[in-house]
Amino acid sequence: MTAHVTSVKTYLVVFGALLLLTLATIGVAYVDLGAFNTPAAIVIAAAKSTLVLVFFMHLGREDRATAISLGAGAFLLTTLIVLTIADIIARITV
């Protein structure tokens, strides 16, 4: 098995993107978007976590079993969040 080497330039670009996304998170916190504040923050957080997973944790270069495990975990988490939100909405409307 050969080790993949990622250049320092790639790490610096990803670091810069993470800094910009952090500034975007701060901006969303101060700007009133109404009902879109939380979804905007979640989208930014998902983008940041994707960058960390792919570049710093090297999941972009792992085998299929790791990708399937990551996908299954993400699917389970999404399902649990959607069911929780559906339950909250059902309790509010009753």
C-alpha positions in Angstrom: 0.0 0.0 0.0 1.4 3.3 -1.0 1.0 6.5 1.0 -0.7 9.4 -0.8 1.0 12.7 -0.3 -1.2 15.9 -0.3 0.7 19.1 -1.1 1.0 21.9 1.4 -0.7 24.2 -1.1 -3.9 22.0 -1.0 -3.9 22.2 2.8 -3.5 26.0 2.7 -6.4 26.3 0.2 -8.7 24.1 2.3 -7.6 26.1 5.5 -8.5 29.3 3.7 -11.9 27.9 2.6 -12.6 26.8 6.2 -11.7 30.3 7.5 -14.1 31.9 4.9 -16.9 29.4 5.8 -16.3 30.3 9.5 -16.7 34.0 8.6 -19.9 33.1 6.7 -21.2 31.3 9.8 -20.5 34.4 11.9 -22.2 36.5 9.2 -25.3 34.3 9.2 -25.5 34.7 13.0 -25.6 38.5 12.8 -27.9 38.8 9.7 -31.6 38.2 10.2 -32.7 35.7 7.5 -35.9 34.8 9.3 -36.6 31.1 9.1 -33.5 30.6 6.9 -30.9 31.3 9.6 -30.8 27.7 10.8 -30.8 26.0 7.4 -28.1 28.4 6.2 -25.9 27.6 9.3 -26.5 23.9 8.7 -25.4 24.1 5.1 -22.3 26.0 6.0 -21.5 23.5 8.8 -22.0 20.6 6.3 -19.6 22.2 3.9 -17.0 22.7 6.6 -17.4 19.1 7.8 -17.1 17.8 4.3 -13.8 19.6 3.7 -12.4 18.3 7.0 -13.5 14.7 6.2 -12.2 14.7 2.7 -8.9 16.5 3.0 -7.7 16.3 6.7 -9.1 12.8 7.4 -8.2 11.6 3.9 -11.6 10.0 3.3 -11.4 11.0 -0.4 -8.7 8.4 -0.9 -10.0 5.5 1.2 -11.5 2.3 -0.1 -15.1 1.5 -0.8 -15.8 0.0 2.6 -15.0 3.2 4.3 -17.1 5.2 1.9 -20.0 2.8 2.4 -19.7 3.1 6.2 -19.6 6.9 6.0 -22.6 6.9 3.7 -24.6 4.6 6.0 -23.8 6.7 9.0 -24.8 9.9 7.2 -28.0 8.3 6.0 -28.8 7.1 9.6 -28.1 10.5 11.0 -30.2 12.2 8.4 -33.1 9.8 9.0 -33.0 10.4 12.7 -32.9 14.2 12.3 -35.9 14.1 9.8 -37.9 11.9 12.1 -37.2 14.1 15.1 -38.3 17.2 13.1 -41.4 15.4 11.9 -42.3 14.5 15.5 -41.8 18.1 16.7 -44.0 19.4 13.9 -46.6 16.8 14.7 -46.7 17.8 18.4 -46.9 21.5 17.6 -49.8 21.2 15.2 -51.9 19.0 17.5 
